[in-house]
C-alpha cells in the first residue's frame, strides 16, 4: 500500500490528519467531533475501526475537541507529552471537578523518537503559545512526512527536522495585510502575528526561499485563516517562492481545507 496522507480538517475550527502505512494508521490531532472524524475518514476510504493510535501535538481546542469521545469509542493508545496531557485534563474537568481519564495514555517527549507499528515518529519543539507544542515527522516504507502547523516562525531546529520530507504539511495561516485590516481585536492580531502565534504566508515564503531543501513531492498549505487569508493568495505566495522548483513531479502545492477532507496523497 505504501504511505498515505489524508488531511481531514485544517483551520481554527478543527485540525486532524490521518497518516497510514502498509499496516499502521495514525490520527494526528483530534480537533473535530468524533462523528465528523468518522464521517471524513470514511469519505477518504479509511475505516476508523483500524486506527492504531491518536497522536496529539498540543492542547488547544482545535486540536483536541473530539479526543475524549474518540478515545472512549475506539480504545486506541493516545500519545501526547506529559505537560500537554495535564493541560488537556485541566481543561476538560467534569461538573464535579473530576479530571478525565485516558485508558491508554502513552507519554512522549520532544526530541525523542518513538514507534507506532511500522511508523517512526520524531516530535520536535515548535514556537507556539501552548504548554509543550510539537511538530512531527513520520517515517515508514522509505517515506518521510512532516507536519508543522501552529508556529509563529521557523527556528533552525524546525528547518532541520523538515529536511528530506516527501510530503510536507505546513502552516500558511494569514496574509499580513489581511490580518492588519481584518476584524480581529488588536490583542488577537498581536497574538496571531507574534513569534508564538501562527505562520504567515510571507514567513512561509521566506522559509521556502532560504531554508527549504525542495525535496517534497507534495507541499500542503494548512491552517489557513478563514478571515485573514484566501487560498489563492496563500497558493500564489508559496508558488512564487518555490519558483522553478515546482514541477509536475515535485513541490506540487495542495490546499488543506476546513470544511471537507483533502484528497488523500498516496506514495
HELIX and SHEET records of a PDB file:
HELIX    1   1 UNK A   34  UNK A   43  1                                  10    
HELIX    2   2 UNK A   48  UNK A   50  5                                   3    
HELIX    3   3 UNK A   61  UNK A   64  1                                   4    
HELIX    4   4 UNK A   67  UNK A   74  1                                   8    
HELIX    5   5 UNK A   82  UNK A   90  1                                   9    
HELIX    6   6 UNK A  156  UNK A  161  1                                   6    
HELIX    7   7 UNK A  176  UNK A  181  1                                   6    
HELIX    8   8 UNK A  186  UNK A  193  1                                   8    
HELIX    9   9 UNK A  201  UNK A  210  1                                  10    
HELIX   10  10 UNK A  231  UNK A  242  1                                  12    
HELIX   11  11 UNK A  243  UNK A  245  5                                   3    
SHEET    1   A 7 UNK A 105  UNK A 107  0                                        
SHEET    2   A 7 UNK A  77  UNK A  80  1                                        
SHEET    3   A 7 UNK A  53  UNK A  55  1                                        
SHEET    4   A 7 UNK A  25  UNK A  28  1                                        
SHEET    5   A 7 UNK A  16  UNK A  20 -1                                        
SHEET    6   A 7 UNK A   4  UNK A   9 -1                                        
SHEET    7   A 7 UNK A 265  UNK A 266 -1                                        
SHEET    1   B 7 UNK A 114  UNK A 116  0                                        
SHEET    2   B 7 UNK A 119  UNK A 125 -1                                        
SHEET    3   B 7 UNK A 134  UNK A 140 -1                                        
SHEET    4   B 7 UNK A 143  UNK A 148 -1                                        
SHEET    5   B 7 UNK A 167  UNK A 171  1                                        
SHEET    6   B 7 UNK A 218  UNK A 222  1                                        
SHEET    7   B 7 UNK A 252  UNK A 255  1                                        
END                                                                             
